[in-house]
C-alpha cells in the first residue's frame, strides 16, 4: 500500500514488481548453464553481484514506478545468475 500511495498506482500495477521479478528470475536461472560454460565461475559471480548492486542503486534512486520496476528487473537478473553459482561454488569447496 505504501508504493500505491507513493506512486499513485493501483494494486494490479504494483503486482508487476513481483511478477516481473519472478519472470526474469526464471529466465536467468534457466540460462545459467550456458553462462557457466561461457564464463569463469568467479567472473560470473562478480558480474552477478555488480548487476544486483546496480539494480539496488537504481531502485534507491527511483523517482517513478517504471524506474522502480526496471530496478527490480535488474536485481532479478543478478539474483538469477548468482543462485545456481552459489550451489556450484559451495560444492567445489567441499570436494
N, C-alpha and C positions, 0 to 999 in steps of 0.2 A: 504493500500500500504506500510505502514511502516513495518508491520510484514512480508510482502512478501519480502521486501528488506533485513530486518534483518536476516531472516532465510533462504533466497534464495529458496522460495517456490512459487507455483502458487496460484491464487485466489481460485481454487477449493479445495485446501488443507486448506487454511485459513478459508474457509467457515465451516469447521468441528468444529471450535471454537463455532460458533453459533448453528450449527445443533446438535452437541454432547451435548451442554449445555441444549438446549430445550428438547432433547430426555430424558436425565436423569432427568431433572426437572419434566417432565410429569410423569415419573415412580415414582419419590419420592413423588410427591404430591398425586398421587393416592394410594400410600401405607401408607399415613399418618394416616388414620383412624385405621389401625392395630397398628401402633406405639403409637397412643394416648391411645388405650386400654391397651397396654403393659407397658407403662412408665408414670410416673407422668409428667404433663404438664411442670412444671418448669424444671425438669431434662431434658426433651426432648428439650426444648428451649435452655437451656445452651449447650447441646450437639450440636445442630444445629449451634449455634454461634461459638463454638470451631471448628467444621468441616469447616465452612466458613472461619474462620480466618486461619486455616491450609492451605486451598486452596489458600488464598490470599498470604500467605508467600511463598508457593511453586511457585506460579506464579511470584512473585517478584524475586525469585532466579532462574527462568527458564533459562537454557543455550541453550536449543534447543526446537524445536516445539513440539515434543511428551511430553516433560516435561510441557510445557505451556498448552497443551491440557488436560493433566492429572489434572493440577491445576484447570482449568475451570470446569472439571467434578466434582472434589471435591467441588468446590464452588457451583455448581448447586445442589448437594446433600444437602448441608447445607441450601440453599435457599428453596428447595422443602420441607424440613422438617419444616422450620420456617414459611412459608407463611400461611398454614392453622392454625397454632397456634396463629398467630397474631390476626386473627379474633376471635378465641376462647378466648384468653386472654382478648381482648377488650370487648367481650360480657359479660364475667364474672365480669368485673369491673363495668359495668353499672347496672347489676342486683342487 
